Amino acid sequence: MKTIKAEELEATVGTDLGTSDWITIEQDRVNQFADVTEDHQFIHVNPEMAKMTPFGGPIAHGFLTLSLLSKFSEQGGLMIEGVKMGVNYGFEKVRFLAPVKVGKKVRGHFKLKAAEEKRPGQYLMTYEITVEIEGEDKPALIADWLGMQFTG
């Protein structure tokens, strides 16, 4: 994760921050996510039945792909120097654009869309994140993700 001084935030808005490494979406991960969320729809967990769908096989849950943003941010995100804590503040928007087929690789590309000091030492960051699917033109998702960072 890239670290910058608070004074550099304004100049960093609108810039690309980086791209994470690829993560392979394996059936075991999809099954574990289904168990945790109790979402066992066949398009995710039954490869034989999923073959009969337009997807041609099982796909990851959209929320599984979305949940990987935390992992992706370790490499593509931004941290203000002296940060003591960061918290997930939600999303302005999330769009699922293409299914992630089991066996495919995904990664996150980060851009700082906005940064605002809400209170002294409290920064609201808005990231535009695109989750790419290896070898495909259309991304899995695009999201505007909000994070609050606390310094000092």
TAPE-V359233 format. One record per residue. SS is DSSP state (~ for helix, > for strand, _ for the rest). Layout:
((SS) (SS))
This chain:
((_) (>) (>) (>) (_) (~) (~) (~) (~) (~) (~) (~) (_) (_) (_) (>) (>) (>) (>) (_) (_) (_) (>) (>) (_) (_) (~) (~) (~) (~) (~) (~) (~) (~) (~) (~) (~) (_) (_) (_) (_) (~) (~) (~) (~) (_) (~) (~) (~) (~) (_) (_) (_) (_) (_) (_) (_) (_) (>) (_) (_) (~) (~) (~) (~) (~) (~) (_) (~) (~) (~) (~) (~) (~) (~) (~) (_) (>) (>) (>) (_) (_) (>) (>) (>) (>) (>) (>) (>) (>) (>) (>) (>) (>) (>) (>) (_) (_) (_) (_) (>) (_) (_) (_) (>) (>) (>) (>) (>) (>) (>) (>) (>) (>) (>) (>) (>) (>) (>) (_) (_) (>) (>) (>) (>) (>) (>) (>) (>) (>) (>) (>) (>) (_) (_) (_) (_) (_) (_) (_) (>) (>) (>) (>) (>) (>) (>) (>) (>) (>) (>) (_))
